[in-house]
Amino acid sequence: MARAATTTDAFNAVAEPRRRQIIDALAGGERSVNELVAELDLAQPLVSKHLRVLREVGLVEVREEGRQRMYRLNGSPLKSIYDWVRPFEHTWATRFERLDAVLEELKEQEKDDGDD
């Protein structure tokens, strides 16, 4: 079966870990390809390939600055992902609260065991 195109939407585009790294880097502000290459320790052709995919789905915008291209994040396409995960937020919060309670209980047991 053929693989789904990665350029169809934000869901497919962010499925690739290196593209998520690029998005994270661009969340901190505008960067050139060379800055991304240095920051992420990836090969320039690989960064350029992933930037092309991110541009095609609208997650990244580019502007010319002299001889450089400056890339910046466009968060609008991420809204569809946020809208999809949002209903799970309550479930996660509840589970994290339970985990906090268990960890607190374990700390207390460890403390009590240490007092013996």
C-alpha positions, 0 to 999 in steps of 0.5 A, spaced: 500 500 500 502 506 498 504 511 503 500 517 504 502 524 502 506 528 507 503 534 504 496 534 504 495 537 511 498 539 518 497 532 521 501 528 516 506 534 516 507 533 523 507 526 524 515 526 522 519 527 528 524 532 524 519 536 522 516 537 529 523 539 531 523 544 526 516 547 528 519 547 535 525 551 533 521 556 529 516 557 535 522 561 538 522 566 532 524 566 525 530 562 523 534 561 516 536 554 513 543 555 516 541 557 523 536 551 523 541 546 520 546 548 526 541 548 531 538 541 530 544 538 527 541 536 521 544 536 514 542 542 510 538 538 504 534 534 509 532 541 513 530 544 506 526 538 504 522 538 511 521 546 510 518 545 503 513 540 506 512 545 512 511 550 507 506 546 502 501 545 508 502 552 510 505 551 517 511 555 515 512 562 511 518 564 508 521 571 506 527 573 502 532 577 506 538 579 501 540 572 499 537 569 505 531 566 506 528 567 513 523 562 515 517 563 521 512 559 524 504 560 522 501 556 527 494 557 524 494 550 521 496 547 528 489 549 530 486 543 527 490 539 531 489 542 537 481 542 536 482 534 535 486 533 541 482 538 546 477 533 548 482 529 551 485 534 555 480 533 561 482 525 561 490 527 561 489 532 567 485 527 571 490 521 569 496 526 571 492 528 578 492 521 579 499 520 578 501 526 582 497 522 588 501 516 587 507 519 587 506 523 593 504 516 596 510 513 594 514 519 597 511 518 604 512 511 604 519 512 602 520 517 608 516 512 613 521 506 611 527 511 612 525 513 619 525 506 621 
